[in-house]
Amino acid sequence: MTFSDMTSRERVLAAIQRQEPDRIPTFEWDIDPGLINSMTGGGSYEDFIEKFDLDAVMCGPDYIKKPLDNGYLLDEWGVTRSIGHEAYAMAMDEFSPIKTMADLEKWEPPDPYASHRFDTMKERVKRFKGKRAIFVQLRDVWSNPRDLIGYEQLFMKCGLEPDLVEGVVEKSINQSIKLVEIAAELGAEVVMSGDDIADNRRTMISPRMWRKLFLPHFRRWTQAIHDNGLYYWKHTDGNITAVLDDFVDAGIDGIDPIDPLANMDLATVKDKYGDQVAIKGNVDCAFLLVEGTKEEVVESVKNCIRIAGPGGGYACSTSNSVHSGVRPELYIAMLDAIREYGTYPLDMDKLAPSTITSK
């Protein structure tokens, strides 16, 4: 097989194995449904993937949400959520189902084998298997406890009731592992979990508490992914400097998105971890892809490739997601630049910085 024969799937798998594919792959953690609609003329997520030739497709378990009289939604986890504009509706702390050990003992997670659980994934696997890398998006150690206990309550109970927190983590990770097993049988190749444990300044809980209550289960989770023959590309925003060693030591295969607004430096991560994990990111989607120019976007892509591309093990993407504020023409400029400048062997002369005239 020559480089020119590579499929999108092969391109992503080469990157996650820290090799140089034919060109740097690109794919996204999340794409806003409204943008999908407008950029495809009313098409679907799957149509968007094909139209813009993204190298991986995201799948996940399907959950039924029941409308409540108070205007909220009740999901299968027993979590009450607001009705959000973006892809993920916020959990409402005051209605979180687990407040005591008694609540935990009687709480049961959704049936992982429910007939509808992976309907969307089955459709996407049928359409893209062998052509594009199949990712399954699941939760690891933070997001389910956050929603089940409540955002503010979780912080307090980490200190006051650590046994309760660890019990919720254990029970929810057991569920996630079952979902990994099912997804692997259905054709998933890479797990991507998005539990954000940091803001732009630091981790939301102390590294010490993270290592005591959450890290042991994160290690078990990572091992289960590998035991099922899948790769693990961990997604988390924010400044994760204090715990990035923990992620890498636990055995993740990739890290995403190296958040530039959280003072995460792409060059530092590439230099320190590039021989251990693949890297994805990090064209700024908070400002640059919202209010920048095409020229600025191209320069950002070139900079990312110049830093993280050498030696392979890199996927170029936004710094988080293609959210509703991203301007379509700037996202397309990003994709075009990745394909123009991201072909191996990299042309470092072409990747040299250019002078930009201010708009």
C-alpha positions as CSV (number, residue, x, y, z in Angstrom):
1,M,0.0,0.0,0.0
2,T,1.3,3.5,-0.9
3,F,0.5,6.6,1.0
4,S,-1.9,7.7,-1.8
5,D,-3.9,4.6,-1.2
6,M,-4.7,5.5,2.4
7,T,-8.3,5.6,3.5
8,S,-9.5,8.1,6.1
9,R,-9.6,5.2,8.5
10,E,-6.0,4.2,7.9
11,R,-4.9,7.8,8.2
12,V,-6.4,8.1,11.7
13,L,-5.1,4.7,12.9
14,A,-1.7,5.6,11.6
15,A,-1.8,8.9,13.6
16,I,-3.0,7.2,16.8
17,Q,-0.1,4.8,16.5
18,R,2.2,7.8,16.3
19,Q,3.1,7.2,12.7
20,E,3.2,9.5,9.6
21,P,0.2,8.8,7.3
22,D,-0.2,10.2,3.8
23,R,-1.5,13.5,5.3
24,I,-2.5,14.8,8.7
25,P,-6.1,13.6,9.5
26,T,-8.8,15.9,10.7
27,F,-12.0,15.2,12.7
28,E,-14.1,16.8,15.4
29,W,-15.3,15.9,18.9
30,D,-18.6,17.6,18.2
31,I,-20.3,19.6,15.4
32,D,-23.3,21.9,16.0
33,P,-26.5,20.6,14.5
34,G,-27.5,24.0,13.2
35,L,-24.2,24.3,11.3
36,I,-24.6,20.8,10.0
37,N,-28.0,21.8,8.6
38,S,-26.9,25.1,7.1
39,M,-23.6,23.8,5.6
40,T,-25.2,20.7,4.1
41,G,-28.5,22.3,2.9
42,G,-30.6,20.4,5.3
43,G,-28.4,17.2,5.4
44,S,-27.4,15.0,8.3
45,Y,-24.3,14.6,10.4
46,E,-23.3,11.7,8.1
47,D,-23.8,14.0,5.1
48,F,-21.5,16.6,6.7
49,I,-18.8,14.0,7.3
50,E,-18.9,13.0,3.6
51,K,-19.2,16.5,2.2
52,F,-16.2,17.8,4.1
53,D,-14.3,14.6,4.0
54,L,-13.6,14.3,7.7
55,D,-11.5,11.3,8.6
56,A,-13.5,9.9,11.6
57,V,-17.1,9.6,12.5
58,M,-18.4,10.0,16.1
59,C,-20.9,7.6,17.5
60,G,-22.4,7.1,20.9
61,P,-25.1,5.3,22.9
62,D,-28.7,6.6,22.4
63,Y,-30.7,7.7,25.4
64,I,-34.4,8.5,25.6
65,K,-35.2,11.8,27.3
66,K,-38.7,12.3,28.8
67,P,-40.2,15.8,28.8
68,L,-41.4,16.9,32.2
69,D,-44.2,19.3,33.2
70,N,-41.6,21.8,34.5
71,G,-40.1,22.2,31.1
72,Y,-37.1,20.0,31.8
73,L,-36.1,16.6,30.5
74,L,-35.6,13.4,32.5
75,D,-33.0,11.1,31.0
76,E,-32.5,7.3,31.5
77,W,-29.8,7.9,34.1
78,G,-32.4,9.6,36.4
79,V,-30.8,13.0,35.7
80,T,-33.1,16.0,35.1
81,R,-31.7,18.3,32.3
82,S,-32.5,21.7,30.9
83,I,-33.4,21.9,27.2
84,G,-30.3,23.3,25.7
85,H,-29.5,24.9,22.4
86,E,-26.2,23.2,22.0
87,A,-25.7,19.4,21.7
88,Y,-25.5,18.8,25.5
89,A,-28.2,20.0,27.9
90,M,-27.1,20.9,31.3
91,A,-27.9,18.7,34.3
92,M,-29.9,20.4,37.0
93,D,-28.2,20.0,40.3
94,E,-31.3,20.3,42.4
95,F,-32.8,17.2,40.8
96,S,-29.7,15.0,40.8
97,P,-30.8,11.4,41.9
98,I,-27.9,10.4,44.2
99,K,-27.6,12.3,47.5
100,T,-27.0,9.5,50.0
101,M,-25.5,6.0,50.2
102,A,-29.1,4.7,50.2
103,D,-29.8,6.5,46.9
104,L,-26.7,4.9,45.5
105,E,-27.6,1.4,46.6
106,K,-31.0,1.6,44.9
107,W,-29.9,3.5,41.8
108,E,-29.4,1.4,38.6
109,P,-27.9,2.7,35.4
110,P,-29.7,2.4,32.1
111,D,-29.8,-1.0,30.5
112,P,-26.7,-1.1,28.2
113,Y,-28.4,-3.8,26.1
114,A,-31.7,-1.9,25.4
115,S,-32.8,-2.5,21.8
116,H,-32.4,1.2,21.0
117,R,-29.1,1.8,22.7
118,F,-26.8,1.8,19.7
119,D,-29.2,2.4,16.8
120,T,-27.4,5.5,15.6
121,M,-24.0,3.8,15.8
122,K,-25.2,0.8,13.8
123,E,-26.3,3.1,11.0
124,R,-23.0,5.0,11.0
125,V,-21.0,1.8,11.1
126,K,-22.9,0.5,8.1
127,R,-22.3,3.6,6.2
128,F,-18.6,4.3,7.1
129,K,-17.0,1.0,8.3
130,G,-13.7,0.5,6.5
131,K,-13.8,4.0,5.1
132,R,-13.5,6.3,8.1
133,A,-12.4,5.6,11.6
134,I,-15.3,4.7,13.9
135,F,-15.1,6.5,17.2
136,V,-17.5,5.8,20.1
137,Q,-18.0,8.7,22.6
138,L,-18.5,7.5,26.1
139,R,-18.0,8.9,29.6
140,D,-15.2,8.1,32.0
141,V,-14.8,9.0,35.6
142,W,-16.1,12.5,36.0
143,S,-19.2,13.5,34.0
144,N,-21.6,10.8,35.3
145,P,-20.8,11.4,39.0
146,R,-21.1,15.2,38.3
147,D,-24.6,14.7,37.0
148,L,-25.7,12.0,39.3
149,I,-24.6,13.8,42.5
150,G,-24.8,17.3,41.3
151,Y,-22.1,19.8,40.2
152,E,-21.7,21.7,43.4
153,Q,-22.5,18.7,45.6
154,L,-19.8,16.6,44.0
155,F,-17.1,19.1,45.0
156,M,-18.3,19.1,48.6
157,K,-18.8,15.3,48.9
158,C,-15.3,14.7,47.5
159,G,-14.1,16.0,50.9
160,L,-17.0,15.1,53.2
161,E,-18.3,11.8,51.8
162,P,-15.5,10.3,49.6
163,D,-17.0,6.8,49.9
164,L,-20.2,8.0,48.3
165,V,-18.3,9.7,45.4
166,E,-16.1,6.6,44.9
167,G,-19.1,4.4,44.9
168,V,-20.8,6.5,42.2
169,V,-17.6,6.5,40.1
170,E,-17.2,2.7,40.4
171,K,-20.8,2.0,39.4
172,S,-20.8,4.4,36.5
173,I,-17.5,3.2,35.2
174,N,-18.7,-0.4,35.3
175,Q,-21.6,0.8,33.1
176,S,-19.2,2.5,30.7
177,I,-17.1,-0.6,30.4
178,K,-20.1,-2.6,29.4
179,L,-20.8,0.0,26.7
180,V,-17.2,-0.4,25.5
181,E,-17.7,-4.1,25.1
182,I,-20.9,-3.7,23.1
183,A,-19.4,-0.9,21.0
184,A,-16.4,-3.0,20.2
185,E,-18.6,-5.8,19.0
186,L,-20.5,-3.4,16.8
187,G,-17.4,-2.1,15.0
188,A,-16.0,0.7,17.1
189,E,-12.2,1.3,16.8
190,V,-11.5,4.2,19.1
191,V,-13.1,5.4,22.3
192,M,-13.2,9.1,23.0
193,S,-14.4,10.3,26.3
194,G,-15.0,14.0,27.0
195,D,-15.1,14.3,30.8
196,D,-13.7,17.8,31.3
197,I,-12.0,18.0,34.7
198,A,-10.4,21.5,34.4
199,D,-11.2,25.1,33.6
200,N,-8.9,27.5,31.9
201,R,-6.8,27.9,35.1
202,R,-6.6,24.5,36.8
203,T,-8.2,21.2,37.6
204,M,-11.6,21.5,39.2
205,I,-10.5,19.4,42.1
206,S,-7.1,19.1,43.6
207,P,-4.7,16.6,41.9
208,R,-4.4,14.8,45.2
209,M,-8.1,14.3,45.4
210,W,-8.2,13.3,41.7
211,R,-5.6,10.7,42.3
212,K,-7.3,9.3,45.4
213,L,-10.9,9.1,44.2
214,F,-10.9,9.0,40.4
215,L,-7.5,7.9,39.0
216,P,-7.7,4.2,40.1
217,H,-11.0,3.9,38.2
218,F,-9.6,5.8,35.2
219,R,-6.8,3.3,35.0
220,R,-9.3,0.4,35.1
221,W,-11.4,2.1,32.4
222,T,-8.4,2.6,30.2
223,Q,-7.3,-1.0,30.6
224,A,-10.8,-2.2,29.7
225,I,-10.7,-0.2,26.5
226,H,-7.5,-1.9,25.5
227,D,-8.7,-5.3,26.6
228,N,-11.5,-4.9,24.1
229,G,-9.0,-4.2,21.3
230,L,-9.8,-0.4,21.0
231,Y,-7.6,2.7,21.1
232,Y,-8.4,5.5,23.6
233,W,-8.2,9.2,22.6
234,K,-9.0,11.2,25.7
235,H,-10.8,14.6,25.2
236,T,-10.7,17.2,28.0
237,D,-10.6,21.0,27.8
238,G,-8.9,23.3,30.2
239,N,-5.6,23.4,31.8
240,I,-4.7,19.8,32.6
241,T,-1.0,20.3,33.1
242,A,-1.2,19.0,36.7
243,V,-2.8,15.7,35.7
244,L,-1.6,15.1,32.2
245,D,1.1,12.8,33.5
246,D,-1.6,10.7,35.1
247,F,-3.5,10.4,31.8
248,V,-0.4,9.3,29.9
249,D,0.7,6.9,32.6
250,A,-2.7,5.3,32.7
251,G,-2.2,4.3,29.1
252,I,-4.2,6.7,26.9
253,D,-3.3,6.6,23.2
254,G,-4.2,10.2,22.3
255,I,-5.0,13.5,24.0
256,D,-7.4,16.2,22.7
257,P,-7.5,19.2,22.3
258,I,-4.5,20.9,24.0
259,D,-6.7,24.0,24.9
260,P,-4.8,27.2,23.9
261,L,-7.1,29.4,25.9
262,A,-6.1,27.4,29.0
263,N,-2.4,28.1,28.5
264,M,-1.9,24.6,27.2
265,D,1.1,24.9,24.9
266,L,1.1,22.6,21.9
267,A,4.9,22.6,21.5
268,T,5.4,21.6,25.2
269,V,3.0,18.8,25.0
270,K,4.5,17.5,21.7
271,D,8.0,17.7,23.1
272,K,7.1,16.0,26.4
273,Y,4.5,13.4,25.4
274,G,4.7,13.1,21.6
275,D,6.6,9.8,21.8
276,Q,3.9,8.3,24.1
277,V,0.5,9.6,22.8
278,A,-1.0,11.0,19.7
279,I,-2.0,14.7,19.8
280,K,-5.2,16.4,18.4
281,G,-5.9,20.1,18.2
282,N,-5.7,23.0,18.4
283,V,-6.9,25.8,16.1
284,D,-8.7,28.3,18.4
285,C,-12.5,27.9,18.0
286,A,-13.4,30.4,20.8
287,F,-12.2,33.5,18.9
288,L,-10.2,32.8,15.7
289,L,-12.8,30.6,14.0
290,V,-15.5,33.0,15.2
291,E,-14.2,36.4,14.3
292,G,-10.8,35.9,12.7
293,T,-9.8,36.1,9.0
294,K,-9.1,33.3,6.6
295,E,-5.5,34.3,6.5
296,E,-5.2,34.1,10.3
297,V,-6.8,30.7,10.2
298,V,-4.3,29.4,7.6
299,E,-1.4,30.7,9.7
300,S,-2.8,29.0,12.8
301,V,-3.1,25.7,10.9
302,K,0.5,26.1,9.6
303,N,1.7,26.8,13.1
304,C,0.0,23.7,14.5
305,I,1.4,21.5,11.8
306,R,4.8,23.0,12.1
307,I,4.9,22.2,15.8
308,A,3.0,18.9,16.1
309,G,3.2,17.4,12.7
310,P,6.8,16.2,12.4
311,G,7.1,12.5,13.1
312,G,3.4,11.9,12.8
313,G,1.1,11.2,15.7
314,Y,-1.0,14.3,15.0
315,A,-4.5,15.2,14.0
316,C,-5.3,18.8,13.3
317,S,-8.7,20.1,14.4
318,T,-10.4,22.9,16.3
319,S,-9.4,23.5,19.9
320,N,-12.7,21.9,21.1
321,S,-15.6,21.6,18.6
322,V,-17.3,23.1,15.7
323,H,-19.8,25.0,17.9
324,S,-22.7,27.3,16.8
325,G,-20.5,30.4,16.7
326,V,-18.0,29.1,14.3
327,R,-18.2,30.8,10.9
328,P,-18.5,28.2,8.1
329,E,-16.1,29.9,5.8
330,L,-13.4,29.9,8.5
331,Y,-13.9,26.3,9.3
332,I,-13.7,25.5,5.5
333,A,-10.5,27.6,5.4
334,M,-9.1,25.4,8.2
335,L,-9.9,22.2,6.4
336,D,-8.4,23.5,3.1
337,A,-5.2,24.5,4.9
338,I,-4.8,21.2,6.7
339,R,-5.0,19.4,3.3
340,E,-2.7,21.9,1.6
341,Y,0.1,22.0,4.3
342,G,-0.4,18.7,6.0
343,T,0.8,16.2,3.4
344,Y,3.8,14.1,4.4
345,P,6.7,14.5,4.0
346,L,6.0,18.0,5.5
347,D,7.4,20.9,3.6
348,M,8.8,23.1,6.3
349,D,9.5,25.9,3.9
350,K,5.8,26.1,3.1
351,L,5.0,25.9,6.7
352,A,7.2,28.9,7.6
353,P,5.2,31.9,9.1
354,S,3.8,34.4,6.7
355,T,3.1,38.1,7.3
356,I,-0.6,38.9,7.7
357,T,-2.1,42.2,6.9
358,S,-4.5,43.2,9.6
359,K,-8.2,43.3,8.6
